[in-house]
Amino acid sequence: MPERLTEMLMDTWTPLIILWITVLPSIYMAPMNQSQVLPSGSSTGLKRLNEEQRVLHRSKRGWVWNQMFVLEEFSGPEPILVGRLHTDLDPGSSKIKYILSGDGAGTIFVINDKTGDIHAMKRLDREEKAEYTLTAQAVDRDTNQPLEPPSEFIIKVQDINDNPPEFVEGPYHATVPEMSVVGTFVTKVTATDADDPVYGNSAKLVYSILEGQPYFSIEPHTAIIKTALPNMDREAKEEYFVVIQAKDMGGHMGGLSGTTTVTITLTDVNDNPPKFAQSLYHFSVMEDVALGEPIGRVKANDLDIGENAKSSYDIIEGDGMDIFEITTDAQTQDGIIRVRKPLDFETKKSYTLKVEAANIHIDPRFLSGGPFKDTATVKIVVEDADEPPVFSSPSYLLEVHENAALNSVLGQVTAHDPDVSSSPIRFSIDRHTDLERQFNINAEDGKITLATPLDRETSTWHNITIVATETRNHSQVSRVPVAIKVLDVNDNAPEFASEHEAFLCENGKPGQVIQIVSAVDKDDPKNGHYFLYSLLPEMVNNPNFTIKKNEDNTLSILAKHSGFRRQKQDLYLLPIVISDGGTPPMSSTGTLTIRVCGCSSEGVVQSCNAEAYVLPIGLSMGALIAILACIVLLLVIVVLFVTLRRHKNEPLIIKDDEDVRENIIRYDDEGGGEEDTEAFDIATLQNPDGINGFLPRKDIKPDLQFMPRQGLAPVPNGVDVDEFINVRLHEADNDPTAPPYDSIQIYGYEGKGSAAGSLSSLESSTSDSDQNFDYLSEWGPRFKRLGELYSVGESDKET
């Protein structure tokens, strides 16, 4: 208690003592200095001194000090006396005037111009401004002339402990691994004090923990926070709230303090093993579950987090290690049990497994605490499912000879229901694989029979699919492929590989090979083909040719003699019998055509025609072909000429099928088409002469036996065409039986009043030169000029 009281007194009186020591002696120092500078005597001496100074222009300074102090935050009813300025030139009269300028002059600091006393008018704060620089000068009060040069001095603000420590960077957050040893570094905090760090203990800080013990500690001067309690477990408590205090004045009583908070989080370490939630798991699964399908999940819990909580799962024991597998779910850290191989309820109904969960990342510091793994037992029960039928074989291969009888049994497929309650099976053929329906199957016993004849040469293999269906559940279906191979029988006779035509040179030698022939057989014997060649019995003693079997299963045709001549016989036919070695043997007869040809001395065939001998000497084949081409061309020209002369003259009678006016009328009709019969009567379009059976002849002058229609007046020569048309149009409009005058038939038919008939080119022949127009001169004066133009005289005809 006495020590504490001493500290309180020191904190209270220290500023006042400092003020007393620094300020008061300075105030009373000025008269002493002045008495030393100025000699004692009357005012005459002072006057004499002032005159000497003006004469000599002395610049000697007489200031008592150049630095003053004022205590900050000091306030009272009167202005604070900071100090007094006095020059040795001041005799004590009112002749001298003191002037103050600089920082805060006139506002913060005021000087008594007579006495030189400086007062602080405001409360000062060292943290805002620690010192002020001012300038003082003594001038003559009457003339304002400076008595001495200006002098600069400083007023310092004396610090007091008026600012508490502050944690600028707070609040703080820090982490430290759990289970750390005592003294492990956590973090460091820092506080600042605005007071003067070099003057007293106002800025001397001491740190302490107000809240957070006994878990953490702090060093008083460095502010380093460390762990103070061993084996702090994150799983028990993860976050701590610590309050730190900083106190100035070295932590003594009367000092100011500040606080901050530090949130300390324990980070995880792998100090906990995985642990299964239960020691025994039960799962059930259908026997028809798909491979890879999950059937259950197990979970080993780990109190750690993040990487320290990751575990891997394995099956370490059990009777289903090869049937099941376990994997880790990366998101939930569950162990997923899946099926690796098919299950069969009828074979095995349950399995027992032992699974293990172990940490992936292990911290060796905690291995002494035990193994970081755990085990559990898993029992899996297989449940029965309705399974499809199972064939006795995954595929079948059947063989049948191509001459097998219809309805003969080719083979049999079998299947059974693997379920406990076995269901009868029915068999069928997938007709998509047997579109021609060549096979049948017995639905009860699965025997496959032949429905249509087979031909190995057409198709050697037949691939069909057999379907097995449960009678109790038609959705349970199984399929099996059946391959049927058609075996060969000798049912095809051999024959020549190609049509052969041999050429025999007239200058050939006896025994010369004329042709080598080969044979083919559609059958496929196991030991390969072996052909027998022979001549017909009646051709065995053929005087011209003979045959010879070669080792490569071919046949050579040889000439027995020489001296073959085309004039005598240019073509020989040689029948050859080909037999195979099958059972029963098959044979066929092929005929070889042999032509006798003229050959060069080297044996090259040049000509095989017998007519070549009757050609003139020196006439080549190219010349003969050119002559034949000319003859054919002349024949064609003659035939064309005769044909044209035959069609030169036209028939004298105009037949009905030559009357083309009907077609013209149809194409130029603007009515409703052929079905439109209301526009006008089609009968009016016919030639009246043709209707009455009268067919005018072109070579006879027509008789004017028809009277012109009423109102048709003879038209004089040179009549106006416009008037002529208007008259005819008026006549057509007044006659309800007449067709429209502006239809095409008016111009196609010139009327029965014309003795000349029709002059239309539609009934003309192909050309003018093919017509005879001599009869035009017999038609009267109107056609005289026309007859002269188209008539041809005898001289012209000859020309």
Secondary structure, 3 states (H helix, E strand, C coil): CHHHHHHHHHHHHHHHHHHHHHCHHHHHHHHHHHHHHCCCCCHHHHHHHHHHHHHHCCCCCCCCCCEEEEECCCCCCCCEEEEECCCCCCCCCCCEEEEEEECCECCCEEECCCCCEEEECCCCCCCCCCEEEEEEEEEECCCCCECCCCEEEEEEEECCCCCCCECCCCCEEEEEECCCCCCCEEEECCCECCCCCCCCCCCCCEEEEEECCCCEEECCCCCEEEECCCCCCCCCCCEEEEEEEEECHHHCCCCCEEEEEEEEEEECCCCCCCEECCCEEEEEEECCCCCCCEEEEEEEECCCCHHHHCEEEEEEEECCCCCEEEEECCCCCEEEEEECCCCCCCCCCEEEEEEEEEECCCCHHHHHHCCCEEEEEEEEEEECCCCCCEECCCCEEEEEECCCCCCCEEEECCEECCCCCCCCEEEEECHHHCCCCCEEECCCCCEEEECCCCCCCCCCEEEEEEEEEECCCCCCEEEEEEEEEEECCCCCCCEECCCCEEEEECCCCCCCEEEEECEECCCCCCCCCCCEEEECHHHCCCCCEEEEECCCCCEEEEECCCCCCCCCCCEEEEEEEEECCCCCCCEEEEEEEEEEEEECCCCCEEECCHHHHHCCCCCCHHHHHHHHHHHHHHHHHHHHHHHHHHCCCCCCECCHHHCCHHHHHHHHCCCCCCCCCCCCCHHHHCCHHHHCCCCCECCCCCCCCCCCCCCCCCCCCCCCHHHHHHHHHHHHHHCCCCCCCCCHHHHHCCCCCCCCCCCCHHHCCCCHHHCCCHHHHHCCHHHHHHHHHHCCCHHHHHC
